[in-house]
Amino acid sequence: MQGIQIFTHSVRQVFGNFGAALRISGLLTLVQFAMIFVLGVPVIFSPDGGRAMMLAGTYPTGRIVIYLVLSLIIGLWIAVAWHRYVLREEDSGGVIPKWQGGRVWAYFTKSLLSGLALAVAGLVIGLVVGFVMATLFHNAGATRADAAGIGLITLVLIAVPIIYVFFRLCPALPAAALGEPLGLGDAWRLMAGKGGTILVLALVTVVVGAALGMGPAYLFGLNGLPMLIWDGLVQWFNTMVGISIMTTLYGHYVEGRPLV
């Protein structure tokens, strides 16, 4: 299936250019990881701890906002640099990629618009799936033991359509990184007729991401610092492969590059 081929091509894109991937994203990702401790916000990875701090009135809202803004800037910086490396062979060769403010800003505005579209889609999909699953859960008389499985199924049923919509729109983002005139509407029309491929790609992306994110916690009981380190590695993998999927979709469907 071409959806699986696109996913595996994107993974090879990262690990086949591992040195460049580390140069472009490694140090910036470490800075992002270090900010958790510098700003004292590891609570963002602990829902229970976050609820306790909220109840105690000690939740570090300001520091978390700073962390999220800086993380967004770093993520945009990496994305623009990786798109340009793969599609234009642009590599500064330094320990961090070249900062391109204009391209980062264009990428941010396209990301913001696509995010608004995804929010609307997510609201509609979430309401429909939530209603259907709640009805089935109630009628089937499911026990608490079934809740985790039902919750996972619900997550997949919501996440896959949302990511499907994103992949239909996302060629506009590498275009922004390259300075090419491709809007979100143009990207959506460009991907018309490729629904099956995009759906398979979205499903594979969700399943792999969920397996990497939750598997070690259930299989090995990771918690504390080991789980935080694993989360960091998974975040790097998901980020780089996700950016590579967007790069591959643009390269294949816009520029006509083969999936080799």
LINQUIJO-V163508 format. One line per field, one symbol per residue. ss: DSSP state (a for helix, b for strand, c for the rest). A space follows every 50 residues. Layout:
ss: ???
This chain:
ss: caaaaaaaaaaaaaaccaaaaaaaaaaaaaaaaaaaaacccaaaacaaaa aaaaaaccccaaaaaaaaaaaaaaaaaaaaaaaaaaaacccccccccccc aaaaaaaaaaaaaaaaaaaaaaaaaaaaaaaaaaaaaaaacccaaaaaaa aaaaaaaaaaaaaaaaaaacaaaaaaaacccccaaaaaaaccccaaaaaa aaaaaaaaaaaaaaaaaaaacccaaaaaaaaaaaaaaaaaaaaaaaaaaa aaaccccccc
